[in-house]
């Protein structure tokens, strides 16, 4: 479109929202390399993935995916289903590793006012439900897991704009939770990710933008990282938020701009410079369809078979039929780096 026509188009009220969502950077195209099987329910079912990296054999790494109607579904890197835990309606999931002992930890936001906690056996990847922690607040929505001073810490987000920080204590045979603090934003939240190196919790506010919170500081307040009005490619709903972790606190933050079917990348460290936006398009050679309307996503910077610079996993709402056969797509982070011309950082 010519500049003159663009101005005329933006003059109409109907086009204002669309023009405001045009990113400051060209939206690059990246192809997913593989996909998981279906989550196994019709309607809006798949939501959020979390990647577990096997400490003994990277090829045996797993993708944990939420089925909002039924529970947790676990996939191998080839996309095949390896385990299913029918716990009822859970929305988001996250993983933390290297906590000491024979088990890693996963948590999921459970619509029955709780945090569902899971153990992951480090030698086999077998996942077991430990128990639920009741938060006492209606419908925990998003969740992320980080390393506290001595125990894991969970960030739980809610539709009323609240984010809570919970200390997780216990072992594989039973865990408890202690509420550390609560912070209120204006509107509905969902995705979040901990950056322990830089002391930040990154939070997505669906209709507004992205925030950071210095979660270890008792009196800290959220600081805006980006907004949907800033022209960096971010649009509502701001959904999944995750992080490619490099050494010395460097890396990239990635957020799903759901209505535009794209993802926006920022520098991990302040001032969090926007680095570009990309979409996921059909890979005809691999037989993998493009991705639309992503809810949750996760990234690891560890080298995995077929993903030498790390793996990005995203929810796809149409495979290819919208809300009938949802699944998760797998993307090589090296392809995102190449598409956006990102500097090649050393992985954490």
Phi, psi and omega in degrees: 000138179289157178304321181296316180292324178298318178298316180296319181296318182289346180287339181275145181298326182297328185266352186301315183296319180295318180293325180293337184271356179296124185289157177287348179238150173301144178273111182284160177250132178229144179257133171293149181266335184203173179212157177276170168293175181287151179287343170094026176211146177275169183081191180282097191241302179291144179222301194223134174256157169221137185259128173252125181263119179295127179284347182255330182207102183306331180294341180262016176295160189229156170244118175269126181236141179271138168250108188297345180262338191230326184146217185252134177240134185244132184237147170280171181295339176276002177092354182283147179282132181242342181198150178220130180240099186280084185258001184095199190286104172240149191250303181241159182215150176210161186230144168227138184240173176058045179267358185096142180089183187276359185233145165263176188233142171228148175227152177222145176280123185253128184298345179273041174064038183214170172251116176276130185244137184230148169259147175236115181291122189294332182279334186236340186081005179293134184250136178228140175283124180275294176189178178251147174251120180281125180272341181077010181232142188296128168052074168308134192249292175257162179206147173213159188232134180224178178263118174275191180297321180223350182218158173300151179231132180254134170262125182240126181250156185226162181290341179272007177093005179274141167236130180247148174248123183241129173277127181258124182233150176127191182233188184293346180262001178167136181228157174230167179230146177233124179288122181268315179194165180224137180232142184245126168253177192284319190224187190303132177250162169211276188293148176204160177206140177271138170241089185294325183297317181263004175068032186238143165253123180261129189231136175262124172258113197306315185262008185230305184164213185236141181234157168239148178226125175286087195290341180275351179263122190299326185253013183292152177236154181298144178239134180294130171265316178199159177230162180289347180266359189277347178081023179261009179101349180282132177224165173287151351277137172282114188249253184294144176225130178211186191212132168270119190260118175255178180289157174058031177077005178274168179147202186222139171261136179235134179231142176276120172264089199299311187291339179264000181055043180216175184228137182248137184247136179231156170297140181295320183272150176301142012271020175059054181301130174295132184251352179139176181227151178216158174239163180250116187250166184301137173253091186294324181296321180272351182072033181245124181286165177290174187244137177229151166054047184295132169274268185269160175208162176211154181222141166234147179264358178293144176286126178235159179304121182086353182225072190294337180249014179113169186237134170250125176245133183226150173282141176238126186274354182215121186225057000262359184273128184299128174056028175238328182216064185282153177204198180235140179255149180247132187231136175284125179297332177301325179290325176292316178304315182293318183294325183260356181065036181287145173300144180274099180275155173286132180290151179297000000 
